[in-house]
Amino acid sequence: MKSARKLTKQIYQITSAGMFMRDFGLRDQIRRASVSILSNIAEGFERGGDQEFLQFLSIAKGSCGEVRA
C-alpha cells in the first residue's frame, strides 16, 4: 500500500505541471485511476477474506494498466 500511496503522490505532482495542466480530461482520468489503485488495495485488505482481497487486487491491477497507458 505504501507503493500505491507513493505512486498517487507522484502522479499528482507530475500532472500538476506542463502539458497535463491543459488537458483536464487526461489529467483527471490518470489521477482517478491512481487513487483507484490505492483505494482498491485498502478496501480489499479490510474485507478480511483472501478471495475478496484477490478480487480487489485484480481491480487495482486494471487501474495500474490504465495509468501506464
PDB file of N, H, CA, C and O in Angstrom:
ATOM      1  N   MET A   1       0.825  -1.185   0.000  1.00  0.00           N
ATOM      2  CA  MET A   1       0.000   0.000   0.000  1.00  0.00           C
ATOM      3  C   MET A   1       0.876   1.259   0.000  1.00  0.00           C
ATOM      4  O   MET A   1       0.470   2.298  -0.520  1.00  0.00           O
ATOM      5  N   LYS A   2       2.067   1.166   0.578  1.00  0.00           N
ATOM      6  H   LYS A   2       2.398   0.322   1.000  1.00  0.00           H
ATOM      7  CA  LYS A   2       2.973   2.316   0.585  1.00  0.00           C
ATOM      8  C   LYS A   2       3.359   2.702  -0.838  1.00  0.00           C
ATOM      9  O   LYS A   2       3.458   3.887  -1.158  1.00  0.00           O
ATOM     10  N   SER A   3       3.577   1.710  -1.687  1.00  0.00           N
ATOM     11  H   SER A   3       3.497   0.747  -1.427  1.00  0.00           H
ATOM     12  CA  SER A   3       3.950   1.991  -3.078  1.00  0.00           C
ATOM     13  C   SER A   3       2.810   2.676  -3.818  1.00  0.00           C
ATOM     14  O   SER A   3       3.035   3.587  -4.615  1.00  0.00           O
ATOM     15  N   ALA A   4       1.589   2.233  -3.552  1.00  0.00           N
ATOM     16  H   ALA A   4       1.406   1.493  -2.905  1.00  0.00           H
ATOM     17  CA  ALA A   4       0.423   2.840  -4.208  1.00  0.00           C
ATOM     18  C   ALA A   4       0.253   4.281  -3.757  1.00  0.00           C
ATOM     19  O   ALA A   4      -0.092   5.148  -4.559  1.00  0.00           O
ATOM     20  N   ARG A   5       0.492   4.538  -2.488  1.00  0.00           N
ATOM     21  H   ARG A   5       0.772   3.833  -1.836  1.00  0.00           H
ATOM     22  CA  ARG A   5       0.399   5.907  -1.966  1.00  0.00           C
ATOM     23  C   ARG A   5       1.477   6.786  -2.604  1.00  0.00           C
ATOM     24  O   ARG A   5       1.219   7.931  -2.975  1.00  0.00           O
ATOM     25  N   LYS A   6       2.678   6.239  -2.725  1.00  0.00           N
ATOM     26  H   LYS A   6       2.887   5.309  -2.423  1.00  0.00           H
ATOM     27  CA  LYS A   6       3.783   6.967  -3.341  1.00  0.00           C
ATOM     28  C   LYS A   6       3.478   7.256  -4.812  1.00  0.00           C
ATOM     29  O   LYS A   6       3.734   8.358  -5.296  1.00  0.00           O
ATOM     30  N   LEU A   7       2.933   6.268  -5.516  1.00  0.00           N
ATOM     31  H   LEU A   7       2.725   5.373  -5.122  1.00  0.00           H
ATOM     32  CA  LEU A   7       2.562   6.449  -6.921  1.00  0.00           C
ATOM     33  C   LEU A   7       1.532   7.562  -7.068  1.00  0.00           C
ATOM     34  O   LEU A   7       1.666   8.421  -7.940  1.00  0.00           O
ATOM     35  N   THR A   8       0.513   7.554  -6.227  1.00  0.00           N
ATOM     36  H   THR A   8       0.405   6.856  -5.518  1.00  0.00           H
ATOM     37  CA  THR A   8      -0.531   8.568  -6.301  1.00  0.00           C
ATOM     38  C   THR A   8       0.054   9.961  -6.080  1.00  0.00           C
ATOM     39  O   THR A   8      -0.289  10.905  -6.792  1.00  0.00           O
ATOM     40  N   LYS A   9       0.926  10.083  -5.104  1.00  0.00           N
ATOM     41  H   LYS A   9       1.205   9.316  -4.526  1.00  0.00           H
ATOM     42  CA  LYS A   9       1.572  11.374  -4.839  1.00  0.00           C
ATOM     43  C   LYS A   9       2.378  11.832  -6.055  1.00  0.00           C
ATOM     44  O   LYS A   9       2.326  13.002  -6.435  1.00  0.00           O
ATOM     45  N   GLN A  10       3.124  10.900  -6.665  1.00  0.00           N
ATOM     46  H   GLN A  10       3.166   9.950  -6.356  1.00  0.00           H
ATOM     47  CA  GLN A  10       3.920  11.243  -7.845  1.00  0.00           C
ATOM     48  C   GLN A  10       3.033  11.636  -9.022  1.00  0.00           C
ATOM     49  O   GLN A  10       3.340  12.581  -9.749  1.00  0.00           O
ATOM     50  N   ILE A  11       1.934  10.909  -9.206  1.00  0.00           N
ATOM     51  H   ILE A  11       1.685  10.142  -8.615  1.00  0.00           H
ATOM     52  CA  ILE A  11       1.003  11.220 -10.298  1.00  0.00           C
ATOM     53  C   ILE A  11       0.460  12.637 -10.132  1.00  0.00           C
ATOM     54  O   ILE A  11       0.403  13.398 -11.098  1.00  0.00           O
ATOM     55  N   TYR A  12       0.063  12.991  -8.918  1.00  0.00           N
ATOM     56  H   TYR A  12       0.109  12.373  -8.133  1.00  0.00           H
ATOM     57  CA  TYR A  12      -0.458  14.337  -8.683  1.00  0.00           C
ATOM     58  C   TYR A  12       0.607  15.399  -8.949  1.00  0.00           C
ATOM     59  O   TYR A  12       0.295  16.460  -9.489  1.00  0.00           O
ATOM     60  N   GLN A  13       1.851  15.132  -8.582  1.00  0.00           N
ATOM     61  H   GLN A  13       2.105  14.270  -8.144  1.00  0.00           H
ATOM     62  CA  GLN A  13       2.927  16.093  -8.838  1.00  0.00           C
ATOM     63  C   GLN A  13       3.181  16.245 -10.337  1.00  0.00           C
ATOM     64  O   GLN A  13       3.302  17.361 -10.842  1.00  0.00           O
ATOM     65  N   ILE A  14       3.261  15.134 -11.031  1.00  0.00           N
ATOM     66  H   ILE A  14       3.163  14.228 -10.620  1.00  0.00           H
ATOM     67  CA  ILE A  14       3.533  15.157 -12.470  1.00  0.00           C
ATOM     68  C   ILE A  14       2.417  15.840 -13.240  1.00  0.00           C
ATOM     69  O   ILE A  14       2.676  16.611 -14.164  1.00  0.00           O
ATOM     70  N   THR A  15       1.177  15.561 -12.863  1.00  0.00           N
ATOM     71  H   THR A  15       0.966  14.935 -12.113  1.00  0.00           H
ATOM     72  CA  THR A  15       0.033  16.102 -13.601  1.00  0.00           C
ATOM     73  C   THR A  15      -0.320  17.529 -13.200  1.00  0.00           C
ATOM     74  O   THR A  15      -1.277  18.102 -13.719  1.00  0.00           O
ATOM     75  N   SER A  16       0.447  18.104 -12.280  1.00  0.00           N
ATOM     76  H   SER A  16       1.225  17.638 -11.858  1.00  0.00           H
ATOM     77  CA  SER A  16       0.213  19.492 -11.874  1.00  0.00           C
ATOM     78  C   SER A  16       1.055  20.473 -12.680  1.00  0.00           C
ATOM     79  O   SER A  16       1.000  21.678 -12.432  1.00  0.00           O
ATOM     80  N   ALA A  17       1.826  19.983 -13.633  1.00  0.00           N
ATOM     81  H   ALA A  17       1.870  19.005 -13.835  1.00  0.00           H
ATOM     82  CA  ALA A  17       2.723  20.854 -14.393  1.00  0.00           C
ATOM     83  C   ALA A  17       2.681  20.495 -15.871  1.00  0.00           C
ATOM     84  O   ALA A  17       2.185  19.438 -16.260  1.00  0.00           O
ATOM     85  N   GLY A  18       3.202  21.379 -16.662  1.00  0.00           N
ATOM     86  H   GLY A  18       3.605  22.238 -16.346  1.00  0.00           H
ATOM     87  CA  GLY A  18       3.381  21.118 -18.089  1.00  0.00           C
ATOM     88  C   GLY A  18       2.087  20.917 -18.853  1.00  0.00           C
ATOM     89  O   GLY A  18       1.074  21.559 -18.575  1.00  0.00           O
ATOM     90  N   MET A  19       2.140  20.023 -19.813  1.00  0.00           N
ATOM     91  H   MET A  19       2.964  19.502 -20.039  1.00  0.00           H
ATOM     92  CA  MET A  19       1.006  19.777 -20.713  1.00  0.00           C
ATOM     93  C   MET A  19      -0.212  19.194 -19.997  1.00  0.00           C
ATOM     94  O   MET A  19      -1.347  19.400 -20.427  1.00  0.00           O
ATOM     95  N   PHE A  20       0.024  18.476 -18.916  1.00  0.00           N
ATOM     96  H   PHE A  20       0.945  18.309 -18.567  1.00  0.00           H
ATOM     97  CA  PHE A  20      -1.102  17.885 -18.192  1.00  0.00           C
ATOM     98  C   PHE A  20      -2.046  18.951 -17.645  1.00  0.00           C
ATOM     99  O   PHE A  20      -3.250  18.719 -17.536  1.00  0.00           O
ATOM    100  N   MET A  21      -1.506  20.113 -17.301  1.00  0.00           N
ATOM    101  H   MET A  21      -0.528  20.301 -17.389  1.00  0.00           H
ATOM    102  CA  MET A  21      -2.341  21.175 -16.738  1.00  0.00           C
ATOM    103  C   MET A  21      -3.406  21.629 -17.730  1.00  0.00           C
ATOM    104  O   MET A  21      -4.474  22.092 -17.331  1.00  0.00           O
ATOM    105  N   ARG A  22      -3.118  21.498 -19.004  1.00  0.00           N
ATOM    106  H   ARG A  22      -2.250  21.121 -19.328  1.00  0.00           H
ATOM    107  CA  ARG A  22      -4.044  21.964 -20.043  1.00  0.00           C
ATOM    108  C   ARG A  22      -5.036  20.899 -20.476  1.00  0.00           C
ATOM    109  O   ARG A  22      -6.118  21.222 -20.966  1.00  0.00           O
ATOM    110  N   ASP A  23      -4.679  19.639 -20.301  1.00  0.00           N
ATOM    111  H   ASP A  23      -3.800  19.377 -19.903  1.00  0.00           H
ATOM    112  CA  ASP A  23      -5.562  18.550 -20.721  1.00  0.00           C
ATOM    113  C   ASP A  23      -6.290  18.006 -19.494  1.00  0.00           C
ATOM    114  O   ASP A  23      -5.885  17.007 -18.899  1.00  0.00           O
ATOM    115  N   PHE A  24      -7.380  18.694 -19.130  1.00  0.00           N
ATOM    116  H   PHE A  24      -7.709  19.506 -19.613  1.00  0.00           H
ATOM    117  CA  PHE A  24      -8.092  18.371 -17.898  1.00  0.00           C
ATOM    118  C   PHE A  24      -8.637  16.940 -17.890  1.00  0.00           C
ATOM    119  O   PHE A  24      -8.592  16.263 -16.863  1.00  0.00           O
ATOM    120  N   GLY A  25      -9.137  16.495 -19.007  1.00  0.00           N
ATOM    121  H   GLY A  25      -9.173  17.045 -19.842  1.00  0.00           H
ATOM    122  CA  GLY A  25      -9.709  15.150 -19.084  1.00  0.00           C
ATOM    123  C   GLY A  25      -8.675  14.072 -18.816  1.00  0.00           C
ATOM    124  O   GLY A  25      -8.905  13.171 -18.011  1.00  0.00           O
ATOM    125  N   LEU A  26      -7.537  14.163 -19.488  1.00  0.00           N
ATOM    126  H   LEU A  26      -7.350  14.896 -20.143  1.00  0.00           H
ATOM    127  CA  LEU A  26      -6.472  13.174 -19.303  1.00  0.00           C
ATOM    128  C   LEU A  26      -5.918  13.249 -17.889  1.00  0.00           C
ATOM    129  O   LEU A  26      -5.715  12.225 -17.236  1.00  0.00           O
ATOM    130  N   ARG A  27      -5.674  14.469 -17.421  1.00  0.00           N
ATOM    131  H   ARG A  27      -5.838  15.301 -17.951  1.00  0.00           H
ATOM    132  CA  ARG A  27      -5.144  14.656 -16.069  1.00  0.00           C
ATOM    133  C   ARG A  27      -6.061  14.015 -15.031  1.00  0.00           C
ATOM    134  O   ARG A  27      -5.605  13.274 -14.160  1.00  0.00           O
ATOM    135  N   ASP A  28      -7.345  14.306 -15.132  1.00  0.00           N
ATOM    136  H   ASP A  28      -7.715  14.908 -15.840  1.00  0.00           H
ATOM    137  CA  ASP A  28      -8.292  13.786 -14.146  1.00  0.00           C
ATOM    138  C   ASP A  28      -8.438  12.270 -14.239  1.00  0.00           C
ATOM    139  O   ASP A  28      -8.582  11.601 -13.216  1.00  0.00           O
ATOM    140  N   GLN A  29      -8.404  11.726 -15.448  1.00  0.00           N
ATOM    141  H   GLN A  29      -8.287  12.270 -16.279  1.00  0.00           H
ATOM    142  CA  GLN A  29      -8.519  10.283 -15.622  1.00  0.00           C
ATOM    143  C   GLN A  29      -7.332   9.560 -14.992  1.00  0.00           C
ATOM    144  O   GLN A  29      -7.512   8.550 -14.312  1.00  0.00           O
ATOM    145  N   ILE A  30      -6.130  10.065 -15.211  1.00  0.00           N
ATOM    146  H   ILE A  30      -5.984  10.885 -15.763  1.00  0.00           H
ATOM    147  CA  ILE A  30      -4.941   9.439 -14.631  1.00  0.00           C
ATOM    148  C   ILE A  30      -4.952   9.565 -13.115  1.00  0.00           C
ATOM    149  O   ILE A  30      -4.573   8.633 -12.407  1.00  0.00           O
ATOM    150  N   ARG A  31      -5.383  10.709 -12.624  1.00  0.00           N
ATOM    151  H   ARG A  31      -5.691  11.466 -13.200  1.00  0.00           H
ATOM    152  CA  ARG A  31      -5.465  10.885 -11.171  1.00  0.00           C
ATOM    153  C   ARG A  31      -6.479   9.933 -10.549  1.00  0.00           C
ATOM    154  O   ARG A  31      -6.202   9.303  -9.528  1.00  0.00           O
ATOM    155  N   ARG A  32      -7.651   9.829 -11.163  1.00  0.00           N
ATOM    156  H   ARG A  32      -7.876  10.340 -11.993  1.00  0.00           H
ATOM    157  CA  ARG A  32      -8.681   8.920 -10.631  1.00  0.00           C
ATOM    158  C   ARG A  32      -8.195   7.478 -10.648  1.00  0.00           C
ATOM    159  O   ARG A  32      -8.449   6.731  -9.703  1.00  0.00           O
ATOM    160  N   ALA A  33      -7.508   7.081 -11.697  1.00  0.00           N
ATOM    161  H   ALA A  33      -7.302   7.689 -12.465  1.00  0.00           H
ATOM    162  CA  ALA A  33      -7.002   5.713 -11.787  1.00  0.00           C
ATOM    163  C   ALA A  33      -5.963   5.445 -10.708  1.00  0.00           C
ATOM    164  O   ALA A  33      -5.938   4.356 -10.135  1.00  0.00           O
ATOM    165  N   SER A  34      -5.104   6.422 -10.420  1.00  0.00           N
ATOM    166  H   SER A  34      -5.125   7.307 -10.886  1.00  0.00           H
ATOM    167  CA  SER A  34      -4.089   6.210  -9.380  1.00  0.00           C
ATOM    168  C   SER A  34      -4.725   6.131  -7.998  1.00  0.00           C
ATOM    169  O   SER A  34      -4.281   5.348  -7.158  1.00  0.00           O
ATOM    170  N   VAL A  35      -5.752   6.928  -7.753  1.00  0.00           N
ATOM    171  H   VAL A  35      -6.113   7.564  -8.435  1.00  0.00           H
ATOM    172  CA  VAL A  35      -6.471   6.858  -6.478  1.00  0.00           C
ATOM    173  C   VAL A  35      -7.213   5.523  -6.382  1.00  0.00           C
ATOM    174  O   VAL A  35      -7.323   4.949  -5.298  1.00  0.00           O
ATOM    175  N   SER A  36      -7.714   5.038  -7.499  1.00  0.00           N
ATOM    176  H   SER A  36      -7.625   5.504  -8.379  1.00  0.00           H
ATOM    177  CA  SER A  36      -8.414   3.757  -7.522  1.00  0.00           C
ATOM    178  C   SER A  36      -7.498   2.609  -7.109  1.00  0.00           C
ATOM    179  O   SER A  36      -7.933   1.683  -6.425  1.00  0.00           O
ATOM    180  N   ILE A  37      -6.238   2.668  -7.520  1.00  0.00           N
ATOM    181  H   ILE A  37      -5.886   3.420  -8.076  1.00  0.00           H
ATOM    182  CA  ILE A  37      -5.271   1.634  -7.131  1.00  0.00           C
ATOM    183  C   ILE A  37      -5.182   1.570  -5.616  1.00  0.00           C
ATOM    184  O   ILE A  37      -5.347   0.508  -5.017  1.00  0.00           O
ATOM    185  N   LEU A  38      -4.921   2.704  -5.011  1.00  0.00           N
ATOM    186  H   LEU A  38      -4.787   3.567  -5.498  1.00  0.00           H
ATOM    187  CA  LEU A  38      -4.776   2.790  -3.558  1.00  0.00           C
ATOM    188  C   LEU A  38      -6.068   2.372  -2.845  1.00  0.00           C
ATOM    189  O   LEU A  38      -6.031   1.613  -1.877  1.00  0.00           O
ATOM    190  N   SER A  39      -7.193   2.866  -3.325  1.00  0.00           N
ATOM    191  H   SER A  39      -7.223   3.483  -4.112  1.00  0.00           H
ATOM    192  CA  SER A  39      -8.480   2.578  -2.689  1.00  0.00           C
ATOM    193  C   SER A  39      -8.837   1.099  -2.753  1.00  0.00           C
ATOM    194  O   SER A  39      -9.318   0.529  -1.774  1.00  0.00           O
ATOM    195  N   ASN A  40      -8.601   0.477  -3.904  1.00  0.00           N
ATOM    196  H   ASN A  40      -8.209   0.940  -4.699  1.00  0.00           H
ATOM    197  CA  ASN A  40      -8.949  -0.938  -4.036  1.00  0.00           C
ATOM    198  C   ASN A  40      -8.053  -1.846  -3.197  1.00  0.00           C
ATOM    199  O   ASN A  40      -8.516  -2.855  -2.665  1.00  0.00           O
ATOM    200  N   ILE A  41      -6.791  -1.499  -3.078  1.00  0.00           N
ATOM    201  H   ILE A  41      -6.414  -0.680  -3.510  1.00  0.00           H
ATOM    202  CA  ILE A  41      -5.904  -2.280  -2.216  1.00  0.00           C
ATOM    203  C   ILE A  41      -6.374  -2.167  -0.770  1.00  0.00           C
ATOM    204  O   ILE A  41      -6.470  -3.170  -0.062  1.00  0.00           O
ATOM    205  N   ALA A  42      -6.664  -0.952  -0.337  1.00  0.00           N
ATOM    206  H   ALA A  42      -6.587  -0.137  -0.912  1.00  0.00           H
ATOM    207  CA  ALA A  42      -7.112  -0.731   1.042  1.00  0.00           C
ATOM    208  C   ALA A  42      -8.443  -1.433   1.313  1.00  0.00           C
ATOM    209  O   ALA A  42      -8.593  -2.103   2.334  1.00  0.00           O
ATOM    210  N   GLU A  43      -9.399  -1.284   0.413  1.00  0.00           N
ATOM    211  H   GLU A  43      -9.277  -0.739  -0.417  1.00  0.00           H
ATOM    212  CA  GLU A  43     -10.707  -1.905   0.626  1.00  0.00           C
ATOM    213  C   GLU A  43     -10.608  -3.427   0.631  1.00  0.00           C
ATOM    214  O   GLU A  43     -11.219  -4.086   1.472  1.00  0.00           O
ATOM    215  N   GLY A  44      -9.854  -3.978  -0.287  1.00  0.00           N
ATOM    216  H   GLY A  44      -9.357  -3.443  -0.970  1.00  0.00           H
ATOM    217  CA  GLY A  44      -9.691  -5.427  -0.332  1.00  0.00           C
ATOM    218  C   GLY A  44      -9.046  -5.965   0.925  1.00  0.00           C
ATOM    219  O   GLY A  44      -9.435  -7.022   1.423  1.00  0.00           O
ATOM    220  N   PHE A  45      -8.069  -5.254   1.441  1.00  0.00           N
ATOM    221  H   PHE A  45      -7.752  -4.396   1.036  1.00  0.00           H
ATOM    222  CA  PHE A  45      -7.392  -5.667   2.673  1.00  0.00           C
ATOM    223  C   PHE A  45      -8.358  -5.668   3.851  1.00  0.00           C
ATOM    224  O   PHE A  45      -8.316  -6.561   4.697  1.00  0.00           O
ATOM    225  N   GLU A  46      -9.216  -4.678   3.898  1.00  0.00           N
ATOM    226  H   GLU A  46      -9.250  -3.953   3.210  1.00  0.00           H
ATOM    227  CA  GLU A  46     -10.157  -4.552   5.013  1.00  0.00           C
ATOM    228  C   GLU A  46     -11.304  -5.566   4.955  1.00  0.00           C
ATOM    229  O   GLU A  46     -11.953  -5.814   5.970  1.00  0.00           O
ATOM    230  N   ARG A  47     -11.555  -6.139   3.811  1.00  0.00           N
ATOM    231  H   ARG A  47     -11.027  -5.938   2.986  1.00  0.00           H
ATOM    232  CA  ARG A  47     -12.651  -7.097   3.675  1.00  0.00           C
ATOM    233  C   ARG A  47     -12.406  -8.368   4.485  1.00  0.00           C
ATOM    234  O   ARG A  47     -13.359  -9.000   4.941  1.00  0.00           O
ATOM    235  N   GLY A  48     -11.171  -8.741   4.665  1.00  0.00           N
ATOM    236  H   GLY A  48     -10.397  -8.228   4.295  1.00  0.00           H
ATOM    237  CA  GLY A  48     -10.860  -9.870   5.525  1.00  0.00           C
ATOM    238  C   GLY A  48     -10.689 -11.214   4.849  1.00  0.00           C
ATOM    239  O   GLY A  48      -9.953 -12.058   5.359  1.00  0.00           O
ATOM    240  N   GLY A  49     -11.329 -11.442   3.740  1.00  0.00           N
ATOM    241  H   GLY A  49     -11.927 -10.756   3.326  1.00  0.00           H
ATOM    242  CA  GLY A  49     -11.216 -12.734   3.081  1.00  0.00           C
ATOM    243  C   GLY A  49     -10.197 -12.714   1.954  1.00  0.00           C
ATOM    244  O   GLY A  49     -10.041 -11.712   1.257  1.00  0.00           O
ATOM    245  N   ASP A  50      -9.510 -13.831   1.785  1.00  0.00           N
ATOM    246  H   ASP A  50      -9.637 -14.645   2.352  1.00  0.00           H
ATOM    247  CA  ASP A  50      -8.489 -13.908   0.736  1.00  0.00           C
ATOM    248  C   ASP A  50      -9.076 -13.749  -0.666  1.00  0.00           C
ATOM    249  O   ASP A  50      -8.491 -13.081  -1.518  1.00  0.00           O
ATOM    250  N   GLN A  51     -10.235 -14.366  -0.901  1.00  0.00           N
ATOM    251  H   GLN A  51     -10.711 -14.909  -0.208  1.00  0.00           H
ATOM    252  CA  GLN A  51     -10.856 -14.286  -2.227  1.00  0.00           C
ATOM    253  C   GLN A  51     -11.223 -12.851  -2.569  1.00  0.00           C
ATOM    254  O   GLN A  51     -10.967 -12.380  -3.677  1.00  0.00           O
ATOM    255  N   GLU A  52     -11.827 -12.156  -1.603  1.00  0.00           N
ATOM    256  H   GLU A  52     -12.034 -12.538  -0.702  1.00  0.00           H
ATOM    257  CA  GLU A  52     -12.203 -10.769  -1.858  1.00  0.00           C
ATOM    258  C   GLU A  52     -10.965  -9.899  -2.048  1.00  0.00           C
ATOM    259  O   GLU A  52     -10.949  -9.019  -2.908  1.00  0.00           O
ATOM    260  N   PHE A  53      -9.930 -10.143  -1.247  1.00  0.00           N
ATOM    261  H   PHE A  53      -9.943 -10.859  -0.548  1.00  0.00           H
ATOM    262  CA  PHE A  53      -8.697  -9.373  -1.383  1.00  0.00           C
ATOM    263  C   PHE A  53      -8.114  -9.558  -2.772  1.00  0.00           C
ATOM    264  O   PHE A  53      -7.685  -8.587  -3.396  1.00  0.00           O
ATOM    265  N   LEU A  54      -8.092 -10.785  -3.264  1.00  0.00           N
ATOM    266  H   LEU A  54      -8.441 -11.573  -2.757  1.00  0.00           H
ATOM    267  CA  LEU A  54      -7.583 -11.047  -4.615  1.00  0.00           C
ATOM    268  C   LEU A  54      -8.417 -10.342  -5.675  1.00  0.00           C
ATOM    269  O   LEU A  54      -7.880  -9.845  -6.666  1.00  0.00           O
ATOM    270  N   GLN A  55      -9.726 -10.298  -5.466  1.00  0.00           N
ATOM    271  H   GLN A  55     -10.161 -10.701  -4.661  1.00  0.00           H
ATOM    272  CA  GLN A  55     -10.613  -9.622  -6.411  1.00  0.00           C
ATOM    273  C   GLN A  55     -10.283  -8.122  -6.476  1.00  0.00           C
ATOM    274  O   GLN A  55     -10.204  -7.546  -7.561  1.00  0.00           O
ATOM    275  N   PHE A  56     -10.093  -7.506  -5.319  1.00  0.00           N
ATOM    276  H   PHE A  56     -10.157  -7.974  -4.438  1.00  0.00           H
ATOM    277  CA  PHE A  56      -9.774  -6.087  -5.294  1.00  0.00           C
ATOM    278  C   PHE A  56      -8.373  -5.811  -5.837  1.00  0.00           C
ATOM    279  O   PHE A  56      -8.143  -4.771  -6.453  1.00  0.00           O
ATOM    280  N   LEU A  57      -7.441  -6.731  -5.613  1.00  0.00           N
ATOM    281  H   LEU A  57      -7.628  -7.576  -5.112  1.00  0.00           H
ATOM    282  CA  LEU A  57      -6.109  -6.578  -6.198  1.00  0.00           C
ATOM    283  C   LEU A  57      -6.186  -6.637  -7.720  1.00  0.00           C
ATOM    284  O   LEU A  57      -5.449  -5.935  -8.413  1.00  0.00           O
ATOM    285  N   SER A  58      -7.071  -7.469  -8.230  1.00  0.00           N
ATOM    286  H   SER A  58      -7.669  -8.039  -7.667  1.00  0.00           H
ATOM    287  CA  SER A  58      -7.255  -7.571  -9.676  1.00  0.00           C
ATOM    288  C   SER A  58      -7.789  -6.259 -10.246  1.00  0.00           C
ATOM    289  O   SER A  58      -7.366  -5.822 -11.317  1.00  0.00           O
ATOM    290  N   ILE A  59      -8.706  -5.644  -9.535  1.00  0.00           N
ATOM    291  H   ILE A  59      -9.050  -5.999  -8.666  1.00  0.00           H
ATOM    292  CA  ILE A  59      -9.244  -4.351  -9.970  1.00  0.00           C
ATOM    293  C   ILE A  59      -8.142  -3.292  -9.925  1.00  0.00           C
ATOM    294  O   ILE A  59      -8.020  -2.472 -10.835  1.00  0.00           O
ATOM    295  N   ALA A  60      -7.343  -3.318  -8.858  1.00  0.00           N
ATOM    296  H   ALA A  60      -7.442  -3.984  -8.119  1.00  0.00           H
ATOM    297  CA  ALA A  60      -6.229  -2.369  -8.734  1.00  0.00           C
ATOM    298  C   ALA A  60      -5.233  -2.553  -9.870  1.00  0.00           C
ATOM    299  O   ALA A  60      -4.688  -1.579 -10.388  1.00  0.00           O
ATOM    300  N   LYS A  61      -4.997  -3.796 -10.253  1.00  0.00           N
ATOM    301  H   LYS A  61      -5.440  -4.587  -9.833  1.00  0.00           H
ATOM    302  CA  LYS A  61      -4.075  -4.079 -11.361  1.00  0.00           C
ATOM    303  C   LYS A  61      -4.593  -3.486 -12.663  1.00  0.00           C
ATOM    304  O   LYS A  61      -3.820  -2.980 -13.477  1.00  0.00           O
ATOM    305  N   GLY A  62      -5.902  -3.552 -12.853  1.00  0.00           N
ATOM    306  H   GLY A  62      -6.530  -3.963 -12.192  1.00  0.00           H
ATOM    307  CA  GLY A  62      -6.501  -2.930 -14.042  1.00  0.00           C
ATOM    308  C   GLY A  62      -6.288  -1.437 -14.063  1.00  0.00           C
ATOM    309  O   GLY A  62      -6.015  -0.856 -15.113  1.00  0.00           O
ATOM    310  N   SER A  63      -6.411  -0.807 -12.897  1.00  0.00           N
ATOM    311  H   SER A  63      -6.633  -1.279 -12.043  1.00  0.00           H
ATOM    312  CA  SER A  63      -6.169   0.633 -12.805  1.00  0.00           C
ATOM    313  C   SER A  63      -4.699   0.958 -13.062  1.00  0.00           C
ATOM    314  O   SER A  63      -4.387   2.011 -13.617  1.00  0.00           O
ATOM    315  N   CYS A  64      -3.800   0.070 -12.666  1.00  0.00           N
ATOM    316  H   CYS A  64      -4.053  -0.786 -12.215  1.00  0.00           H
ATOM    317  CA  CYS A  64      -2.370   0.260 -12.975  1.00  0.00           C
ATOM    318  C   CYS A  64      -2.156   0.301 -14.482  1.00  0.00           C
ATOM    319  O   CYS A  64      -1.402   1.129 -14.994  1.00  0.00           O
ATOM    320  N   GLY A  65      -2.827  -0.598 -15.177  1.00  0.00           N
ATOM    321  H   GLY A  65      -3.439  -1.270 -14.761  1.00  0.00           H
ATOM    322  CA  GLY A  65      -2.727  -0.620 -16.631  1.00  0.00           C
ATOM    323  C   GLY A  65      -3.250   0.659 -17.254  1.00  0.00           C
ATOM    324  O   GLY A  65      -2.700   1.151 -18.239  1.00  0.00           O
ATOM    325  N   GLU A  66      -4.314   1.193 -16.676  1.00  0.00           N
ATOM    326  H   GLU A  66      -4.760   0.792 -15.876  1.00  0.00           H
ATOM    327  CA  GLU A  66      -4.877   2.454 -17.171  1.00  0.00           C
ATOM    328  C   GLU A  66      -3.890   3.599 -16.985  1.00  0.00           C
ATOM    329  O   GLU A  66      -3.745   4.435 -17.878  1.00  0.00           O
ATOM    330  N   VAL A  67      -3.213   3.654 -15.851  1.00  0.00           N
ATOM    331  H   VAL A  67      -3.330   2.976 -15.126  1.00  0.00           H
ATOM    332  CA  VAL A  67      -2.214   4.703 -15.597  1.00  0.00           C
ATOM    333  C   VAL A  67      -1.042   4.556 -16.562  1.00  0.00           C
ATOM    334  O   VAL A  67      -0.556   5.548 -17.104  1.00  0.00           O
ATOM    335  N   ARG A  68      -0.588   3.324 -16.777  1.00  0.00           N
ATOM    336  H   ARG A  68      -0.983   2.518 -16.336  1.00  0.00           H
ATOM    337  CA  ARG A  68       0.548   3.095 -17.680  1.00  0.00           C
ATOM    338  C   ARG A  68       0.212   3.484 -19.109  1.00  0.00           C
ATOM    339  O   ARG A  68       1.057   4.017 -19.829  1.00  0.00           O
ATOM    340  N   ALA A  69      -1.016   3.219 -19.517  1.00  0.00           N
ATOM    341  H   ALA A  69      -1.702   2.787 -18.932  1.00  0.00           H
ATOM    342  CA  ALA A  69      -1.415   3.515 -20.891  1.00  0.00           C
ATOM    343  C   ALA A  69      -1.430   5.013 -21.133  1.00  0.00           C
ATOM    344  O   ALA A  69      -1.742   5.457 -22.238  1.00  0.00           O
TER     345      ALA A  69
END
